[in-house]
């Protein structure tokens, strides 16, 4: 699955000359945590986060006079002075797997999406979670995830799908997981409210349903 289907397209951006109070207001208004910084041609120049802004604003533990000095300085500070310039990005043809790898490796919360050098979107960890919910059918009406022991038979997947189709049991996902600890497992997401009957059907046809 491609991130183009799940990213926020045409994201709100700021220029390097944008002052910190304006950037902060945008993050607060739209409840974002990341703002791409682009030049006049839409080319990525950096990214600024809510963490960057929190660090720039005065701490509550310093004196009132020091807070006023820091606050006055912040009011005149441009985004370019505190933004991150070394940005991890995704190309517009990237996949969810690409994004997952980068989030895990780089420990960032969002990735600007580029078409060439131009920013066309932003993809966050929240977007990734939402995309995988769609991919695995989490939260679908009547959706139940059933675990079946994988006995290693080369035809077990064929037999399982054939049974589901023959009995007209609606299903949306079938996933095979190789697990040395819990044992190899096939997960099938069934869309039905008659789960007890489906479990009986599986067992009658030789499938070992895992409990719990």
C-alpha positions as CSV (number, residue, x, y, z in Angstrom):
1,X,0.0,0.0,0.0
2,X,1.3,3.4,-0.9
3,X,1.4,6.4,1.4
4,X,-0.2,8.6,-1.2
5,X,-3.5,7.1,-0.2
6,X,-3.0,7.8,3.5
7,X,-0.8,11.0,3.9
8,X,-2.1,14.5,4.5
9,X,-1.8,16.1,1.0
10,X,-0.9,19.7,0.4
11,X,0.0,20.2,4.1
12,X,0.1,23.6,5.8
13,X,3.7,24.9,5.6
14,X,5.6,27.9,6.7
15,X,8.5,29.8,5.2
16,X,12.0,30.2,6.8
17,X,11.1,33.8,7.6
18,X,7.9,32.9,9.5
19,X,8.2,34.1,13.1
20,X,7.9,31.6,15.9
21,X,4.6,32.9,17.4
22,X,2.9,32.4,14.0
23,X,4.2,28.9,13.7
24,X,3.1,28.1,17.2
25,X,-0.4,29.5,16.5
26,X,-0.7,27.2,13.5
27,X,0.3,24.1,15.4
28,X,-2.1,25.0,18.2
29,X,-5.0,25.8,15.8
30,X,-4.7,22.7,13.7
31,X,-3.4,20.4,16.4
32,X,-0.4,19.5,14.4
33,X,3.0,18.5,15.9
34,X,5.1,19.1,12.7
35,X,5.3,21.9,10.1
36,X,7.3,21.6,6.9
37,X,9.3,24.7,6.1
38,X,9.5,25.5,2.4
39,X,11.0,28.1,0.2
40,X,9.2,30.2,-2.3
41,X,9.2,27.4,-4.8
42,X,7.8,24.8,-2.4
43,X,11.1,23.1,-1.9
44,X,11.7,21.6,1.5
45,X,14.0,23.8,3.6
46,X,13.5,22.1,7.0
47,X,10.9,21.1,9.6
48,X,9.8,22.6,12.8
49,X,8.1,20.7,15.6
50,X,6.1,21.5,18.7
51,X,9.1,20.3,20.7
52,X,11.4,22.8,18.9
53,X,8.9,25.6,19.9
54,X,8.6,24.5,23.5
55,X,12.4,24.6,23.8
56,X,12.5,28.1,22.3
57,X,9.9,29.6,24.7
58,X,10.9,30.6,28.2
59,X,11.0,28.1,31.0
60,X,8.6,28.5,34.0
61,X,11.5,27.9,36.4
62,X,13.4,31.1,35.5
63,X,12.7,34.5,37.0
64,X,9.9,36.8,35.6
65,X,12.5,39.2,34.3
66,X,14.4,36.5,32.4
67,X,11.1,35.1,31.0
68,X,10.3,38.5,29.6
69,X,13.7,38.8,27.9
70,X,13.4,35.3,26.4
71,X,9.8,36.0,25.3
72,X,10.8,39.3,23.6
73,X,13.5,37.5,21.7
74,X,11.2,34.7,20.7
75,X,8.7,37.2,19.2
76,X,11.4,38.3,16.8
77,X,12.9,34.9,16.0
78,X,12.4,33.3,12.6
79,X,11.6,29.6,12.1
80,X,14.9,29.3,10.2
81,X,16.9,29.8,13.4
82,X,15.5,26.7,15.2
83,X,14.2,24.4,12.5
84,X,15.7,21.0,11.7
85,X,17.4,21.2,8.3
86,X,18.5,17.5,8.1
87,X,15.0,16.1,7.3
88,X,14.2,12.5,6.8
89,X,11.7,12.3,3.9
90,X,9.6,10.0,1.8
91,X,9.2,10.0,-1.9
92,X,5.7,10.2,-3.3
93,X,5.8,6.5,-4.5
94,X,6.9,5.2,-1.1
95,X,5.0,2.4,0.6
96,X,3.8,1.9,4.2
97,X,6.7,-0.5,4.8
98,X,9.1,2.3,3.8
99,X,7.5,4.7,6.3
100,X,7.5,2.1,9.1
101,X,11.2,1.4,8.5
102,X,12.1,5.1,8.7
103,X,10.0,5.8,11.7
104,X,11.7,2.9,13.5
105,X,15.2,3.9,12.4
106,X,15.0,7.7,12.8
107,X,12.7,8.0,15.8
108,X,10.7,10.9,14.2
109,X,7.0,11.6,14.4
110,X,6.3,12.7,10.8
111,X,7.9,12.6,7.4
112,X,7.5,15.2,4.7
113,X,6.5,13.6,1.4
114,X,8.3,14.9,-1.7
115,X,7.7,14.8,-5.4
116,X,11.2,15.7,-6.6
117,X,12.1,18.5,-4.2
118,X,8.6,19.9,-3.8
119,X,6.6,19.1,-0.7
120,X,3.3,17.4,-1.6
121,X,2.3,15.9,1.7
122,X,3.2,14.9,5.2
123,X,2.9,11.4,6.7
124,X,2.8,10.9,10.5
125,X,2.9,8.0,12.8
126,X,-0.8,8.6,13.4
127,X,-1.4,8.2,9.6
128,X,0.6,5.0,9.7
129,X,-1.5,3.6,12.5
130,X,-4.7,4.5,10.6
131,X,-3.4,3.0,7.4
132,X,-2.6,-0.3,9.1
133,X,-6.0,-0.4,10.7
134,X,-7.4,-0.2,7.2
135,X,-4.9,-2.8,5.9
136,X,-5.8,-5.3,8.6
137,X,-9.5,-4.5,8.9
138,X,-9.3,-3.4,12.5
139,X,-12.6,-2.0,13.7
140,X,-14.7,-3.1,10.7
141,X,-18.3,-4.0,11.6
142,X,-18.6,-7.6,12.5
143,X,-14.9,-8.2,12.0
144,X,-13.3,-11.0,14.1
145,X,-9.7,-12.1,13.9
146,X,-9.3,-15.9,14.2
147,X,-6.0,-17.7,14.8
148,X,-5.4,-21.1,13.2
149,X,-2.4,-23.3,13.8
150,X,-0.3,-23.6,10.7
151,X,0.7,-27.3,10.4
152,X,3.1,-26.6,7.6
153,X,1.0,-28.3,5.0
154,X,1.7,-26.7,1.5
155,X,-2.0,-26.6,0.8
156,X,-3.4,-25.4,4.1
157,X,-3.9,-21.8,2.8
158,X,-5.7,-23.1,-0.3
159,X,-7.9,-25.4,1.8
160,X,-8.8,-22.6,4.2
161,X,-9.7,-20.1,1.5
162,X,-11.7,-22.8,-0.4
163,X,-13.7,-23.6,2.7
164,X,-14.5,-19.9,3.4
165,X,-15.6,-19.4,-0.2
166,X,-17.6,-22.6,-0.4
167,X,-19.5,-21.8,2.8
168,X,-19.9,-18.2,1.7
169,X,-18.3,-16.9,4.8
170,X,-17.2,-13.3,4.2
171,X,-13.5,-12.7,5.0
172,X,-11.2,-9.8,4.2
173,X,-7.7,-10.8,5.2
174,X,-5.6,-14.0,5.5
175,X,-2.1,-13.6,7.0
176,X,0.5,-16.2,7.6
177,X,3.0,-15.6,10.4
178,X,6.1,-17.7,11.1
179,X,6.7,-17.6,14.9
180,X,9.3,-19.8,16.6
181,X,7.9,-18.9,20.1
182,X,4.1,-19.2,19.7
183,X,4.1,-21.6,16.7
184,X,3.4,-20.8,13.1
185,X,-0.1,-19.2,12.8
186,X,-2.6,-18.2,10.1
187,X,-4.8,-15.2,11.0
188,X,-8.0,-14.8,9.1
189,X,-10.4,-11.9,9.6
190,X,-14.0,-13.0,9.3
191,X,-16.9,-10.5,8.9
192,X,-19.7,-12.3,10.6
193,X,-21.8,-12.2,13.8
194,X,-22.0,-16.0,13.8
195,X,-18.6,-16.6,15.1
196,X,-19.4,-19.8,17.1
197,X,-20.7,-21.5,14.0
198,X,-17.6,-20.6,12.1
199,X,-15.3,-22.0,14.8
200,X,-17.2,-25.2,14.7
201,X,-16.9,-25.3,10.9
202,X,-13.1,-24.9,11.1
203,X,-12.7,-27.6,13.6
204,X,-14.9,-30.0,11.7
205,X,-12.7,-29.5,8.7
206,X,-9.5,-30.2,10.5
207,X,-8.3,-26.7,11.3
208,X,-6.9,-26.2,14.8
209,X,-8.2,-22.9,16.1
210,X,-6.0,-21.3,18.7
211,X,-7.6,-20.2,21.9
212,X,-6.8,-16.8,23.5
